[in-house]
Structure formats: C-alpha cells, structure tokens
Amino acid sequence: MKNIFSLFLLIYFSSYSQGNYAPCADSVGTTAMYKDSSAFVDWAKNCIVTRGYQNILDPSLGYTTIGSNQSGIGMAGDHDIVSLGDGGNAILTFNHPIINEIGADFAVFENSFSNVFLELAFVEVSSNGIDFVRFPSHSQTPFNTQIGGFDNLNPKNIHNLAGKYKVNYGTPFDLEDLIDSANVDINNITHLKIIDVIGIVNASQTSYDSYGNQINDPFPTPYPSSGFDLDGVGVIHQFVGISNQTELEYDLFPNPSNGDFKLQFSNTYEREITLYNTLGNKIKAIKTRQKNLSFNNLSKGFYILNIRINNKEKTIKVIIN
C-alpha cells in the first residue's frame, strides 16, 4: 500500500508540479485578462484557419471540424470557437496595426472549461504577412509522463503560450519580448499566427519551447474539437486614425537616451509634442519645428511621447537612462 501511495504522489506531482510563472485566472498575481476589460480597444477582423488532424498519430480520423474562419474574429465569448487540431494554425489580421506600448499589447483567448484543462498554442507575429517571429515560450511541465487527454496542467508552469487561462480569460503578450528580433517591426504588427502545440512527448511530432524542452499538454484529444480552440484575439495597443501616414513618418534617436533626442520627420510642419509618464501625467508640452528635444532632469524610466501634426497623432515609447 505504501508503494502504491508513493507511486500516486509521483504521478500527481510530475504532472502538476509548480513552476515560476503567473497562476490561474482566479488567483492573486494572475496576468489573465477578462474579455470585458476596458483595456481591449479592438478584436481581430479576419481569420484564416489551416486545420490539423484530430490525432496526428491516426490521420484516418481526419481533420478537426468545429467552427469556421468566422469563429476566430470578434470579441471572445460572443461566438463559436474554431478548433485548430494537432499542429493546425490560424492567421489573423486587424483593423489597425498592433504596436508596442507599456505592458501587454494583445491577448489570446481559448475556451478551456477549467483552470487546469489547458490546450496550448505558440504565438507568432508579422509585419508583412510573410515573415513571422515566435514569442519566446517556456514550459516547466515535466515530460517524463504523458499528460492524458483530460488530465491537468498547472498554469504556473506555462509562459508565453496561448491557452494558459480558462474560457473568457485571455493570455497576454508583450511585444517588448521581441524588441531584438529581426524581420519584424514591433510597432507595425499586421498579422498574428496561432499554432497548436502538439503535446505528445517523446515522439517525432513533439513540440518544443524556446529552451528546448518538450511541451507536455493533453494528448490525444481525438475529437472534431481537437487541439487549441481559438475564441478570439483582443487588441490593447494599436496605431489608428491616420489617413495619410506619411505626415507622421519619423526617426527618433537615440532611444534610450540621457534625455536628449532627435526627432526627424519628412516634413517641416509644426508639431505639438507632449511627454507623459506611465501614470498618464503630463510632464512637458511644446510646439516646435525643431529636431532636437531635451527632457533633462527627469528620472530614469519609460515615458510616452505624443506627437500631433495637422490633427493626426502618433504615440512613441521613449526610455531615459
């Protein structure tokens, strides 16, 4: 009996051991974002799904069938979901480009019925619809024992993988994580790709995180609703309201700086420039045609620079160090 109990504990803790990341949506310290949050300013407008198999080890079952392209757009919880299947993907576009600002810039929603039945997906972004860059992900779930089709995962083991949270709670992503990535402009994200994680371990089809770890999630789920179930993508920061963007094409350098910046435009219009701190408090406001901006004697940290030209606006994140 003692040996059986010890074996039970080993199996339990191997699948539900506690990692270093944010907890489930109902816990203190979570990063989960509720679908009705005022932080969301828009939702995906188009979605194209490439289906995966219900069970990649048994192609005879066919592909997933639940939902359609339309199911991936609009507010989470307001429509059906679309199931991607093993290794399937969805590419989404938006009314306006997503941009990098302070904190999370968008969130991806799945429809898990609980805090611990989690079907995961990679997230990639693109500025041209061709070159995609993947968010660095981390899975601390042990992979010595396969997570069964209806077994549990601990959200604290999961980072930067969509599906970390239950239905109506989005997993947030911060474009700052990709600041050093080539082939993408994090202030002009036009396409987002969600790719189902194939959670089978110790197989040729295994998915890996950015650290080379096998990602262990419920497998198999041989049903028409197999794999990641996309419920929506909420936009938090976007570039809007520009009918003639050439007026606001700029080059700001250096950034970060000690407080002295050069702001170079392709025109000589007068610019209304306002600097805010991260609490939204106005620090300085000027009107100028000059290139040189000086914000000396300010504390180190992040600031928001709002530029207004001919009733058009551009917001830039600047860093003073």
C-alpha positions as CSV (number, residue, x, y, z in Angstrom):
1,M,0.0,0.0,0.0
2,K,2.8,2.4,0.8
3,N,4.4,1.8,-2.6
4,I,1.2,2.4,-4.4
5,F,0.7,5.7,-2.5
6,S,4.2,6.8,-3.3
7,L,3.6,6.0,-7.0
8,F,0.4,8.1,-6.9
9,L,2.3,11.0,-5.5
10,L,5.0,10.7,-8.1
11,I,2.5,10.7,-10.9
12,Y,0.5,13.6,-9.4
13,F,3.4,15.9,-8.8
14,S,5.1,15.1,-12.1
15,S,2.1,16.5,-14.0
16,Y,1.2,19.3,-11.5
17,S,4.4,20.5,-10.0
18,Q,4.5,24.2,-9.5
19,G,6.6,26.5,-11.7
20,N,7.7,30.1,-11.6
21,Y,5.0,31.9,-13.6
22,A,1.7,33.6,-13.0
23,P,-1.1,31.4,-11.5
24,C,-4.6,30.7,-12.8
25,A,-7.2,33.3,-13.6
26,D,-8.8,33.1,-10.2
27,S,-5.6,33.6,-8.2
28,V,-3.8,36.6,-6.8
29,G,-0.9,37.5,-9.1
30,T,-2.5,36.2,-12.3
31,T,-1.9,38.0,-15.6
32,A,-5.2,36.8,-17.1
33,M,-7.3,39.5,-18.8
34,Y,-11.1,39.2,-18.7
35,K,-12.8,39.6,-22.1
36,D,-14.8,42.7,-21.0
37,S,-11.7,44.6,-19.8
38,S,-11.7,48.2,-20.9
39,A,-8.0,47.6,-21.9
40,F,-9.3,46.0,-25.1
41,V,-9.8,48.5,-27.9
42,D,-10.4,46.1,-30.8
43,W,-10.6,42.5,-31.9
44,A,-9.3,40.5,-34.9
45,K,-11.2,41.3,-38.1
46,N,-10.1,38.4,-40.3
47,C,-9.1,34.8,-39.7
48,I,-7.8,32.0,-41.9
49,V,-7.5,28.5,-40.4
50,T,-5.4,25.7,-41.6
51,R,-6.8,22.6,-39.9
52,G,-4.7,19.9,-38.1
53,Y,-5.6,16.3,-37.6
54,Q,-7.8,15.2,-34.7
55,N,-5.0,12.8,-33.8
56,I,-1.7,13.3,-35.6
57,L,-0.8,9.6,-34.9
58,D,-4.0,8.4,-36.6
59,P,-4.7,10.5,-39.7
60,S,-7.6,8.2,-40.6
61,L,-9.7,10.2,-38.1
62,G,-9.4,13.2,-40.4
63,Y,-9.2,16.9,-39.5
64,T,-11.0,18.9,-36.9
65,T,-14.4,20.3,-38.0
66,I,-15.6,22.5,-35.1
67,G,-16.0,26.2,-36.0
68,S,-15.0,28.2,-39.1
69,N,-12.8,31.1,-40.1
70,Q,-15.5,33.5,-38.8
71,S,-15.3,31.9,-35.4
72,G,-11.9,33.4,-34.8
73,I,-12.9,37.0,-35.1
74,G,-14.7,39.4,-32.9
75,M,-15.0,39.5,-29.1
76,A,-14.2,36.3,-27.2
77,G,-17.3,34.6,-25.8
78,D,-19.6,36.2,-28.4
79,H,-19.5,33.4,-31.0
80,D,-18.4,29.8,-31.6
81,I,-14.8,28.8,-31.3
82,V,-12.7,27.2,-34.0
83,S,-10.6,24.1,-33.2
84,L,-7.2,24.0,-34.8
85,G,-6.4,20.3,-34.4
86,D,-2.9,18.9,-33.8
87,G,-0.4,21.4,-35.3
88,G,-3.1,23.4,-37.0
89,N,-2.9,27.2,-37.2
90,A,-4.9,30.4,-37.6
91,I,-3.6,33.6,-39.2
92,L,-5.4,36.7,-38.0
93,T,-5.4,40.3,-39.2
94,F,-6.7,43.5,-37.6
95,N,-8.4,46.8,-38.4
96,H,-5.2,48.7,-37.4
97,P,-1.6,47.5,-36.8
98,I,-0.8,46.4,-33.2
99,I,2.0,48.4,-31.6
100,N,4.4,48.0,-28.7
101,E,3.5,50.1,-25.7
102,I,3.9,49.7,-21.9
103,G,2.7,46.2,-20.8
104,A,0.7,43.7,-22.8
105,D,-0.2,44.7,-26.3
106,F,-2.8,41.9,-27.1
107,A,-4.3,38.8,-25.6
108,V,-5.3,35.4,-27.0
109,F,-8.4,33.6,-25.8
110,E,-9.1,29.8,-25.6
111,N,-12.2,28.1,-24.2
112,S,-11.0,25.8,-21.5
113,F,-13.7,24.7,-19.2
114,S,-11.5,24.9,-16.1
115,N,-8.3,26.4,-14.7
116,V,-6.3,23.3,-15.3
117,F,-7.5,21.7,-18.5
118,L,-5.3,23.6,-20.8
119,E,-4.7,23.2,-24.6
120,L,-1.7,25.3,-25.6
121,A,-0.5,27.2,-28.7
122,F,2.5,29.1,-29.9
123,V,2.0,32.8,-30.9
124,E,3.9,34.4,-33.8
125,V,3.6,38.0,-35.2
126,S,4.5,39.5,-38.6
127,S,4.7,43.0,-40.1
128,N,4.2,41.8,-43.7
129,G,2.2,38.5,-43.5
130,I,5.2,36.5,-44.8
131,D,8.0,36.7,-42.1
132,F,6.7,35.5,-38.7
133,V,8.6,35.7,-35.4
134,R,7.6,33.5,-32.5
135,F,7.3,34.7,-28.9
136,P,9.8,33.0,-26.6
137,S,7.9,30.4,-24.7
138,H,8.7,28.2,-21.6
139,S,7.0,25.0,-20.4
140,Q,8.1,23.8,-16.9
141,T,5.6,20.9,-17.0
142,P,7.6,17.6,-16.5
143,F,7.6,15.4,-19.6
144,N,8.5,12.1,-18.1
145,T,4.8,11.1,-18.1
146,Q,2.4,12.0,-20.9
147,I,-0.4,14.3,-19.9
148,G,-3.6,12.4,-20.8
149,G,-6.4,13.7,-23.0
150,F,-8.3,15.0,-19.9
151,D,-5.5,15.5,-17.4
152,N,-4.5,18.7,-15.7
153,L,-1.8,21.3,-16.3
154,N,-0.6,23.9,-13.8
155,P,-0.6,27.4,-15.3
156,K,2.4,28.3,-13.2
157,N,4.4,26.1,-15.4
158,I,3.5,28.0,-18.6
159,H,4.8,31.2,-20.0
160,N,4.1,32.9,-23.4
161,L,1.9,30.1,-24.6
162,A,-1.7,30.8,-25.6
163,G,-4.2,28.7,-23.7
164,K,-2.7,29.3,-20.3
165,Y,-6.1,30.6,-19.0
166,K,-9.7,29.3,-18.9
167,V,-12.6,30.5,-21.0
168,N,-13.2,34.3,-21.1
169,Y,-9.7,35.0,-19.8
170,G,-7.1,35.9,-22.3
171,T,-3.4,35.2,-22.2
172,P,-1.5,38.5,-22.6
173,F,1.5,39.0,-24.9
174,D,4.0,41.9,-24.7
175,L,5.7,42.9,-28.0
176,E,8.7,44.1,-25.9
177,D,9.7,40.5,-25.7
178,L,10.6,40.7,-29.4
179,I,12.4,44.0,-29.4
180,D,15.7,42.4,-30.6
181,S,14.0,40.3,-33.3
182,A,14.9,40.7,-36.9
183,N,12.3,40.6,-39.8
184,V,9.5,42.2,-37.7
185,D,8.6,45.8,-36.7
186,I,7.0,45.6,-33.3
187,N,5.3,48.9,-33.9
188,N,3.6,47.6,-37.0
189,I,2.1,44.1,-36.4
190,T,-0.3,43.4,-39.1
191,H,-0.6,39.6,-38.8
192,L,-0.7,37.2,-35.9
193,K,-0.4,33.4,-36.2
194,I,-1.6,30.9,-33.6
195,I,-0.1,27.4,-33.9
196,D,-1.4,24.5,-31.9
197,V,1.1,22.8,-29.6
198,I,1.3,19.1,-30.3
199,G,1.6,18.0,-26.7
200,I,2.8,14.4,-27.2
201,V,6.1,13.7,-25.6
202,N,9.0,11.5,-26.7
203,A,7.8,11.4,-30.3
204,S,8.9,12.8,-33.7
205,Q,5.9,15.1,-33.6
206,T,6.8,16.6,-30.2
207,S,6.6,20.4,-29.9
208,Y,9.4,22.2,-28.1
209,D,9.6,25.5,-26.2
210,S,12.3,28.1,-26.6
211,Y,14.6,26.3,-24.1
212,G,14.4,23.0,-26.0
213,N,12.0,21.5,-23.5
214,Q,9.3,19.1,-24.7
215,I,5.9,20.7,-24.2
216,N,3.5,18.3,-22.5
217,D,-0.2,19.0,-22.8
218,P,-3.3,16.9,-23.1
219,F,-2.9,14.2,-25.7
220,P,-4.5,12.6,-27.5
221,T,-7.8,14.5,-28.0
222,P,-9.2,12.6,-31.0
223,Y,-12.3,14.6,-31.5
224,P,-13.7,17.1,-34.0
225,S,-12.7,19.8,-31.4
226,S,-9.1,18.5,-31.0
227,G,-6.3,20.9,-30.2
228,F,-6.3,24.6,-29.4
229,D,-9.7,26.2,-29.5
230,L,-9.4,29.8,-30.7
231,D,-12.1,32.1,-29.1
232,G,-10.6,35.5,-30.1
233,V,-7.7,37.9,-30.0
234,G,-8.2,41.2,-28.2
235,V,-6.1,44.2,-29.1
236,I,-4.8,46.5,-26.4
237,H,-2.4,48.9,-28.2
238,Q,-2.9,49.9,-31.9
239,F,-2.0,52.6,-34.4
240,V,-5.2,54.3,-35.5
241,G,-6.6,57.4,-37.1
242,I,-4.0,58.1,-39.8
243,S,-5.4,58.7,-43.3
244,N,-2.1,60.0,-44.6
245,Q,0.6,58.2,-42.6
246,T,3.5,60.0,-44.5
247,E,2.9,63.1,-42.3
248,L,3.9,61.1,-39.3
249,E,6.8,59.1,-40.6
250,Y,9.6,59.7,-38.2
251,D,13.0,58.7,-37.0
252,L,13.7,59.1,-33.2
253,F,17.2,58.6,-32.0
254,P,18.9,57.7,-29.7
255,N,16.3,55.8,-27.8
256,P,17.2,55.0,-25.0
257,S,19.0,58.3,-24.2
258,N,20.0,60.5,-21.3
259,G,17.1,62.8,-22.1
260,D,18.3,64.4,-25.4
261,F,16.6,63.1,-28.5
262,K,16.5,63.9,-32.2
263,L,13.0,63.6,-33.8
264,Q,13.3,63.7,-37.5
265,F,10.3,64.0,-39.9
266,S,10.0,64.0,-43.6
267,N,8.1,67.4,-43.4
268,T,8.6,70.8,-41.7
269,Y,5.1,71.1,-40.1
270,E,4.8,72.5,-36.6
271,R,4.5,69.6,-34.1
272,E,2.6,69.6,-30.8
273,I,4.7,67.3,-28.6
274,T,3.6,66.2,-25.2
275,L,5.6,63.9,-22.8
276,Y,3.7,61.8,-20.3
277,N,4.8,59.4,-17.5
278,T,3.5,55.9,-17.3
279,L,0.7,57.1,-15.0
280,G,-0.6,59.4,-17.7
281,N,0.6,62.6,-16.0
282,K,1.7,65.3,-18.4
283,I,5.4,66.2,-17.9
284,K,6.1,68.6,-20.7
285,A,4.3,70.1,-23.7
286,I,5.8,72.1,-26.5
287,K,5.2,73.3,-30.1
288,T,8.2,73.2,-32.3
289,R,9.6,72.6,-35.8
290,Q,13.0,71.8,-34.4
291,K,14.5,68.3,-34.4
292,N,16.2,68.5,-31.0
293,L,14.2,67.5,-28.0
294,S,15.6,67.9,-24.5
295,F,14.0,66.2,-21.4
296,N,16.8,66.6,-19.0
297,N,16.5,66.3,-15.2
298,L,13.9,63.6,-15.4
299,S,14.0,60.3,-13.5
300,K,15.2,57.2,-15.4
301,G,12.4,55.1,-16.9
302,F,9.8,54.8,-19.5
303,Y,7.8,57.8,-20.9
304,I,5.2,58.3,-23.6
305,L,5.8,60.9,-26.3
306,N,2.6,62.0,-28.1
307,I,3.1,63.9,-31.4
308,R,0.3,65.8,-33.1
309,I,0.5,67.1,-36.6
310,N,-2.5,68.5,-38.5
311,N,-4.9,66.8,-36.2
312,K,-3.2,63.4,-36.6
313,E,-1.4,61.7,-33.7
314,K,1.5,59.3,-33.1
315,T,2.5,57.8,-29.8
316,I,6.1,56.7,-29.2
317,K,7.6,54.9,-26.1
318,V,10.9,56.5,-25.1
319,I,13.4,55.5,-22.4
320,I,15.5,57.8,-20.4
321,N,18.5,56.2,-18.7
